[in-house]
Amino acid sequence: MIKSLRKNKTSYLKKKIVNTLMKSGRKTTGEKILLKSLKSLQKSTDKNFKTLLHSAIVNSASAFKVNEQAVKKGKRKATKSIPSFITSDSLRITRALKLLARISSKSKNSGFLYKKLVAEILSSSALKGRSIDEKNEVQRQILANKRYLSKFRW
């Protein structure tokens, strides 16, 4: 489990969520989306919204990321994907929150963003969402290119 989530730092987590949900630099927009989604999450289930949110973040947090690097060979350019580890917990939390926000904003369900976010949190806390599928796809891609991991510097 991610250490900073285990220490129950709710203010730290709230700031991170608001900053990822912020639109055009308006923090009040992120706060409104967070408040509406947490109220809707609390109404929709019997479980505590904090535990649901923590489990959704932990389930969608990946230990790997794929860096795209442009390689120039003569006149043509090619992209090379290089896998790398995410070592710090705060970066894992940030990437998981960005993944949840991106998937909920791209969701094809009609409705508001906070409703889509609630649906994605519920599904990823149950290990079923699109964020879980995307995390597993990244891990499959990295295992296919694990020859690059031998050059990783600890």
C-alpha positions in Angstrom: 0.0 0.0 0.0 1.2 3.5 -0.7 2.7 5.0 2.4 1.3 8.5 2.3 -2.3 7.1 1.9 -1.7 4.9 5.0 -0.7 7.8 7.2 -4.2 9.3 6.7 -3.0 12.7 5.4 -6.4 13.9 4.2 -5.4 17.5 3.6 -2.5 16.4 1.4 -4.7 14.2 -0.6 -7.4 16.8 -0.9 -4.9 19.3 -2.3 -3.6 16.8 -4.8 -7.1 15.9 -6.0 -8.2 19.6 -6.3 -5.0 20.4 -8.2 -5.7 17.6 -10.7 -9.3 18.5 -11.2 -8.5 22.2 -11.6 -9.6 23.7 -15.0 -7.8 26.7 -16.5 -6.1 27.5 -13.2 -9.3 27.9 -11.3 -9.0 26.2 -7.9 -12.7 26.8 -7.0 -13.8 24.7 -10.0 -11.7 21.8 -8.8 -13.1 22.2 -5.2 -16.7 22.2 -6.5 -16.1 19.1 -8.6 -14.5 17.3 -5.6 -17.3 18.3 -3.2 -20.1 17.3 -5.6 -18.4 14.0 -6.4 -17.8 13.1 -2.7 -21.4 13.9 -1.8 -22.7 11.8 -4.6 -20.3 9.0 -3.7 -21.4 9.1 -0.1 -25.1 9.0 -1.2 -24.6 6.1 -3.6 -22.9 3.6 -1.3 -23.0 2.5 2.3 -19.2 2.5 2.5 -17.1 5.4 3.7 -16.1 7.6 0.8 -12.5 8.0 2.1 -11.9 4.2 2.0 -13.4 4.0 -1.5 -11.3 6.9 -2.7 -8.1 5.4 -1.2 -8.8 2.0 -2.7 -9.5 3.5 -6.1 -6.2 5.4 -6.0 -4.2 2.4 -4.8 -5.7 0.1 -7.4 -5.1 2.5 -10.3 -1.6 3.6 -9.2 1.1 2.0 -11.3 4.7 1.3 -10.4 5.8 1.9 -14.1 5.5 4.6 -16.7 6.4 4.6 -20.3 8.5 7.5 -21.6 8.3 8.4 -25.3 11.6 9.5 -26.7 12.0 10.9 -30.2 14.9 9.3 -32.1 16.1 11.0 -35.3 17.6 8.7 -38.0 18.5 10.8 -41.0 15.5 12.6 -42.3 12.9 10.6 -40.5 11.8 10.6 -36.8 10.8 7.6 -34.8 9.5 7.4 -31.3 11.0 4.9 -28.9 9.1 3.9 -25.8 11.3 3.4 -22.7 9.8 1.9 -19.5 10.8 3.3 -16.2 9.9 2.9 -12.5 8.1 5.5 -10.5 10.0 5.5 -7.3 8.2 8.1 -5.1 4.8 7.6 -3.7 3.7 11.1 -4.4 4.3 10.7 -8.1 2.4 7.4 -8.1 -0.6 9.2 -6.4 -0.4 12.1 -8.9 -0.4 9.8 -11.9 -3.3 7.7 -10.5 -5.3 10.8 -9.9 -4.5 12.1 -13.4 -5.5 8.8 -14.9 -8.9 8.8 -13.0 -9.6 12.4 -14.0 -8.6 11.8 -17.7 -10.7 8.7 -18.0 -13.7 10.2 -16.4 -13.5 13.3 -18.6 -13.2 11.1 -21.7 -16.1 8.9 -20.6 -18.9 8.7 -23.2 -21.6 8.6 -20.5 -23.8 11.7 -20.7 -23.8 13.8 -17.6 -21.6 16.0 -15.5 -17.9 15.4 -14.7 -18.5 14.7 -11.1 -21.0 11.9 -11.9 -18.5 10.3 -14.3 -15.8 10.6 -11.7 -18.0 8.9 -9.1 -18.6 6.0 -11.5 -14.9 5.6 -12.2 -14.0 5.7 -8.5 -16.6 3.0 -7.7 -15.5 0.8 -10.6 -11.8 1.2 -9.9 -12.2 0.5 -6.2 -13.8 -2.8 -7.2 -10.9 -3.5 -9.6 -13.1 -3.2 -12.7 -12.7 0.3 -14.2 -11.1 1.6 -17.4 -8.3 3.0 -15.3 -7.5 -0.6 -14.1 -7.5 -1.8 -17.8 -5.2 1.1 -18.8 -2.8 0.3 -15.9 -2.7 -3.4 -16.9 -2.1 -2.4 -20.5 0.9 -0.3 -19.5 2.3 -3.2 -17.4 1.9 -5.6 -20.4 3.7 -3.1 -22.6 6.5 -2.8 -20.1 6.9 -6.5 -19.7 7.2 -6.8 -23.5 10.0 -4.3 -23.4 11.7 -5.5 -20.2 15.1 -5.6 -21.9 15.3 -1.8 -21.2 14.8 -2.4 -17.5 18.3 -4.0 -17.3 19.7 -0.5 -18.0 17.7 1.1 -15.2 19.9 2.9 -12.6 18.8 2.4 -9.1 
